[in-house]
Amino acid sequence: MEDAQIGWIAAIIIGGLAGWLAEMFMKSNNGIFMNIILGIIGAVVANFLLGLFGVILTGWIGYLIAGFIGACILIAVGRAIRR
């Protein structure tokens, strides 16, 4: 049975990658530390929102997808607030 949770080091690496992908997609300039934060927090946000619709993403790929989606949402919200 595979554990759905990933370790902290993996969360940082995958979160950084998800944040970087979101940064490229959204054409923003955040820096590596902000990318990691956006990816990790974005994964939590996206997993919550997707859970409301009955979608559950697990494992490394699921965390990467959720981190990307959530980071894009957070970047969009940040842009809306700054305007």
C-alpha positions in Angstrom: 0.0 0.0 0.0 1.5 3.3 -1.1 1.5 6.2 1.4 -0.3 9.2 0.0 1.9 11.6 2.0 5.3 12.7 0.7 8.3 13.8 2.8 9.2 17.4 3.5 12.3 17.4 1.2 10.1 16.0 -1.6 7.5 18.6 -0.9 10.1 21.4 -1.2 11.4 20.0 -4.4 8.0 19.3 -6.0 6.6 22.5 -4.6 9.5 24.4 -6.1 9.0 22.7 -9.5 5.2 23.4 -9.4 5.9 27.0 -8.4 8.4 27.4 -11.2 6.0 25.9 -13.8 3.3 28.2 -12.6 5.7 31.2 -12.8 6.5 30.4 -16.4 2.8 29.8 -17.3 1.6 32.9 -15.6 4.6 35.0 -16.8 5.5 36.3 -13.4 8.9 36.8 -11.7 8.8 35.4 -8.1 12.2 33.9 -7.3 13.0 30.4 -6.1 11.9 30.8 -2.5 8.5 32.3 -3.5 8.1 29.5 -6.1 8.6 26.9 -3.4 6.1 28.6 -1.1 3.6 29.1 -3.9 3.9 25.4 -4.9 3.5 24.0 -1.4 0.7 26.3 -0.4 -0.9 26.0 -3.8 -1.0 22.2 -3.5 -2.9 22.6 -0.2 -5.3 25.1 -1.7 -5.9 23.1 -4.9 -6.3 19.8 -3.0 -8.9 21.5 -0.8 -10.8 23.0 -3.8 -10.6 19.8 -5.9 -11.7 17.8 -2.9 -14.9 19.8 -2.9 -15.6 18.3 -6.3 -14.6 14.8 -5.3 -11.3 14.9 -7.1 -8.4 13.5 -5.0 -4.8 13.7 -6.3 -2.1 11.6 -4.6 1.5 10.8 -5.0 4.3 12.9 -6.6 2.5 13.6 -9.8 -0.8 14.5 -8.1 1.1 16.8 -5.8 2.9 18.5 -8.8 -0.4 19.0 -10.6 -2.2 20.3 -7.5 0.8 22.6 -6.7 0.8 24.0 -10.3 -3.0 24.6 -10.2 -2.9 26.1 -6.8 0.2 28.3 -7.5 -1.5 29.7 -10.6 -4.6 30.5 -8.5 -2.4 32.2 -5.9 -0.5 34.2 -8.5 -3.9 35.3 -10.1 -5.3 36.3 -6.7 -2.1 38.2 -5.8 -2.3 40.1 -9.1 -6.0 41.0 -8.5 -5.2 42.3 -5.0 -2.3 44.4 -6.2 -4.5 46.2 -8.8 
